[in-house]
Amino acid sequence: MKTTYPIILGGVKRQLPLCRLNDDLKIGAFVILGDYELTEACARELAKSAPSHDYILTAECKGIPLVHEMAKILKEEKHFIVRKKPKLYMQGVFSANVNSITTEGDQILYLDTADAELIKGKKILIVDDVISTGESLLALEKLVELAGGEVAGKMAILAEGDAYKRDDIIYLEKLPLFNNEGEPIEA
């Protein structure tokens, strides 16, 4: 039985641990947090194919170091982080519901109204680490629209499962789903 999946992103090799999602399905755990070499390599590769935009937006938490690096590479002074809980410093919030396969239960994502004012009338590039079901992307798109912005594009490091079939996302590599034995399931 296989317990890891090898992947190369931006010239950086990693072994992704396979994690049980249910009795029949495993996913490759992709975590860039704390892995500066991988984060930088992925940001560099995504920045090369980023569509024209005014700002980058992501959801906490794994997207934070990724968009920070992308903004540095693209010489952008500002990017936006959508939060999973409202913070005291937020002057008000917009919210959208999301149900992600990697997080138990429903979540609500929050955008600060001060950030929304800056997004209004601007082209926003949505970036995430992994796109699987697309639920997180949908919530981020909704927040951009509520703020009066325009989605300029959607990017991710990995397109998991059937997500690689989507024609509305830019991604670096496909990430298959896995059966209980750790073998890739072909979509």
C-alpha positions in Angstrom: 0.0 0.0 0.0 1.4 3.4 -1.0 1.5 6.1 1.7 3.0 9.0 -0.3 2.7 10.5 -3.7 5.7 12.1 -5.4 5.3 15.5 -7.0 7.6 18.2 -8.6 6.6 21.8 -8.5 8.8 24.5 -9.9 11.8 22.1 -9.8 11.1 21.3 -6.1 10.5 17.6 -5.3 8.2 16.5 -2.4 6.4 13.4 -1.2 2.8 14.1 -0.3 1.4 12.0 2.5 -1.8 10.2 1.6 -4.6 10.9 4.0 -7.8 9.0 4.4 -10.9 11.0 3.5 -13.4 8.1 3.8 -13.3 4.3 3.5 -12.8 4.4 -0.3 -10.8 7.6 -0.9 -7.5 9.2 0.0 -6.1 12.6 -0.9 -2.6 13.9 -1.1 -1.9 16.3 1.7 -0.3 19.4 0.2 1.0 21.8 2.8 3.2 24.7 1.9 3.1 26.2 5.4 6.7 26.2 6.8 8.2 25.1 3.4 9.7 28.3 2.1 11.5 26.6 -0.8 8.3 25.1 -2.1 6.3 28.2 -1.5 8.7 30.4 -3.3 9.0 28.0 -6.3 5.2 27.7 -6.6 4.8 31.5 -6.3 7.4 32.1 -9.0 5.7 29.7 -11.4 2.2 31.0 -10.8 3.5 34.6 -11.2 4.8 33.8 -14.7 1.2 33.0 -16.0 -0.8 35.4 -13.8 -3.4 37.3 -15.9 -3.6 41.1 -15.7 -5.0 42.2 -12.3 -5.0 45.0 -9.8 -4.8 42.9 -6.6 -4.4 39.3 -5.5 -6.9 37.8 -3.0 -6.7 34.5 -1.1 -8.3 32.7 1.9 -6.4 32.0 5.0 -4.4 30.0 5.8 -2.2 28.2 3.3 -2.8 30.8 0.7 -1.2 33.5 2.8 2.5 32.8 2.2 1.8 31.9 -1.4 0.2 35.3 -2.3 2.8 37.1 -0.1 5.5 35.6 -2.3 3.6 36.2 -5.5 3.1 39.9 -4.6 6.8 40.3 -3.9 7.7 38.7 -7.2 5.1 40.9 -9.1 6.2 44.0 -7.1 2.7 44.6 -5.8 2.3 46.6 -2.6 -1.0 45.1 -1.4 -3.0 41.9 -1.4 -6.1 40.7 0.4 -6.7 37.9 2.9 -10.2 36.6 3.4 -10.5 35.4 7.0 -12.3 32.4 8.5 -13.4 34.4 11.5 -14.0 38.1 11.8 -11.1 39.9 13.6 -11.4 42.9 16.0 -9.6 45.2 13.6 -12.2 44.6 10.9 -14.5 47.6 10.5 -17.3 45.5 9.2 -17.5 42.3 7.0 -18.9 40.7 4.0 -19.4 37.0 4.3 -19.8 33.9 2.1 -20.4 30.2 3.1 -18.1 27.4 1.9 -18.0 23.7 2.4 -14.4 22.4 1.7 -13.5 18.7 1.6 -10.5 19.3 3.8 -12.4 21.1 6.6 -15.1 19.4 8.6 -18.5 21.2 8.4 -19.5 24.4 6.8 -17.3 27.5 7.1 -17.9 31.2 6.6 -15.3 33.4 4.9 -15.1 37.1 5.8 -13.8 40.1 3.9 -13.2 43.3 5.7 -15.3 46.2 4.4 -12.2 48.4 4.3 -10.6 45.9 1.9 -13.9 45.8 0.0 -13.6 49.5 -0.6 -10.2 49.0 -2.2 -11.5 46.0 -4.3 -14.5 48.0 -5.7 -14.0 48.5 -9.4 -10.7 46.6 -9.5 -9.6 43.4 -11.3 -9.0 40.7 -8.6 -6.9 37.6 -9.1 -8.0 34.8 -6.8 -5.3 32.4 -5.7 -5.5 29.2 -3.7 -3.1 26.4 -2.9 -5.4 23.5 -4.1 -8.6 23.6 -6.0 -10.7 20.4 -5.6 -14.5 20.8 -5.5 -14.3 24.5 -6.3 -16.4 25.5 -3.2 -13.7 27.8 -1.8 -13.3 29.5 -5.1 -17.0 30.0 -5.4 -17.1 31.7 -2.0 -14.1 33.9 -2.9 -15.7 34.9 -6.2 -18.9 35.8 -4.3 -17.0 38.1 -1.9 -15.2 39.8 -4.8 -18.6 40.4 -6.5 -20.2 41.7 -3.3 -17.3 44.1 -2.9 -17.9 45.4 -6.4 -14.7 43.9 -7.9 -14.2 41.9 -11.1 -12.6 38.4 -11.0 -9.6 38.7 -13.3 -8.6 35.1 -13.0 -8.4 32.1 -10.7 -5.1 30.3 -10.0 -3.9 27.4 -7.8 -0.8 25.3 -7.4 -2.7 22.0 -7.8 -6.0 21.0 -9.5 -7.2 18.0 -7.4 -9.4 15.3 -8.8 -11.6 16.5 -11.7 -10.6 20.1 -11.1 -8.0 19.8 -13.9 -10.9 19.6 -16.4 -12.1 23.1 -15.6 -11.2 25.7 -18.2 -11.6 28.7 -15.8 -8.5 28.0 -13.6 -4.8 28.2 -14.1 -2.8 25.6 -12.2 0.7 24.2 -12.1 0.0 20.5 -11.8 -2.8 17.9 -11.5 -3.2 16.0 -8.2 -5.1 12.8 -8.5 -7.4 11.4 -5.9 -6.4 8.0 -4.5 -8.1 4.7 -3.7 -7.7 3.0 -0.3 -4.5 1.3 -1.5 -2.9 4.6 -2.4 -3.2 4.1 -6.2 -4.3 7.1 -8.2 -7.8 7.2 -9.4 -8.0 8.3 -13.1 -10.6 10.9 -13.7 
